[in-house]
C-alpha cells in the first residue's frame, strides 16, 4: 500500500491593522489561547504561538491537504471576530491584510520555537519592521513580486 509522508513546518507572522498595539499584555494570553483552541477544533496543528502588542508569530505543522492561505484566513478571521465579540480590545479590532510564511526543516523547529517564545525580549532590541526585513532577506523574498 502506498503512503504519503510529510512534515511541513511553517512559521507564520501577521500583524494588527496598521500595527496598532491592540494586543496588550493583559489580553494577549487570552487571544493566543483562543487561537490555539479554535485551531485544534479545525484540525490545524499550532505548535507554538506568541507575539507582542502589534503582531503574532505562530509555528504550525501544515497538513498537505490544507491550504496555507485558508489556514491563515481561518486563524485571523475567526480570532478577530472573537476579539470584537468579546470586547477584549479597546475599539474595533482587525488584523492587517496579508501575512508572512516561512518554511523550516525539522532540524530547525526547536530554534524557531525558542525564537517565538522569546518575542518580548527580542523586540526590546529589534523593531517589527527590522525583524520582517531580516526574514525577507534571509529567505530571499522579493518584495513586490506577484
N, C-alpha and C positions, 0 to 999 in steps of 0.2 A: 504494500500500500504506500502511495506517495504521501509525503508530509511536507508541510511548509514550515520553515523555521525562520524566526525573525527576532530581532532585538533592536528597536528603533527608539533611541533616546533623543528627546527634543527639549531644548531649553527655550522656553517662551518668555518674552518680555513685552509688556504692554503698559501704557501709562494712562493716567487720568486725563480727562479732557483739558486741554491747554496746560497740562501738567500742574493743575491746581492741587494743592496739598490737602485733599479731602480725607485721605486715609491716615487720620491721626492715630497715635499710639493706642488710645482708648477704644477705637473701633476696629483697628487692623486685625487683631486676632479673631474677632467675630466674623469679619469678612472672609478671611482666609479659611477659617473652619467651615463656613458655609460653602465656599467654593469646593473644598475637599469633599464635603458630604454630597453635594449635588453631582460632582464629577463621578464619584463612586456609583451613585444611583443610575447614572447614564452610561456606565461601563467605560469611563475614562480613568486611566490609572495615573493619578498625580502622585508622584513620589515625594516631592519637596515643593513647598511654596513659602515665599517670604517677600518682603519688599519694604518700601519706605512710604512716606506720605503721598508721593506722586507717581509711583509705579510698582509693578508686580513682576517678580521672577517666579517661574514655575518650571519644574523639571517633570516631564511626563514620559511615559512609555507608550508610544503610539502603536496601536494595532494596525496591521496593513489594510484592514477593511475600513478603517476610519480615515476620513478626510481631515487633514490638518486644519484647513480653513473652517470646516464645520465644527470641529472640536473647539477652536478658538472662539468662534462665533457663539457657541453654546455656553462656554465658560464666561465670556464677557457679557453676553446678553442676559443670561439668567441672573448673574450676580448684580448687574446694575439695576435690574428690575427689583430684586430683593432689597438692595440697599435703599432704593427710593420707597418701596412699600413699607419697610421697617422704620424709615426715617432716621437711620443711623448716622447719616452725614448731614451737615448743615447745608441747606439749599438743595437744589436739584443736582443729582449725581449722574455723571456719564463717563464712560471710558473714551479715550482718544480713538479715532478710527485707525485701523491698521495695527500691526504688531511686528515683532522681530522673532524669528525662529531659527535656531542653530542646532545642528545635529552633532552628537557626540558618540564615540565608541564606548563600549563597556569599561574599558580601562580608564576612562576619564570621568566616569559617573561620580565617584566619591569626591573628586576635586570640585565638580560642579555643585554637588550637594553642599559642600562646605562653603563655597562661594555664595550660594543663595542664602544659607543660614546666617552669613556674616554681613548682610546688607547694611545694617545701621553703621557698623564700624567702617565698612568700605566707603560709604557715602559721606563720611566725615572728611575724607581726603579727595574724593573724586565726585564730580557732579554727574547727574544722569546723562547729560549731553556728552560729556567726556567718555563716560562708560560706553554709551552707544557707539560713539565714533571708534573706540578701541575694538569693539566687537565687529563692526563693519570692516575695519581694516584687517583684523586677524582672519576673518572669514572671506576676505577679498570680495566683498559685496559691492557691486557698482550701484551707487545711489542714482536713482532716476531711470534705471533700466527697467523696461516693462516686464 
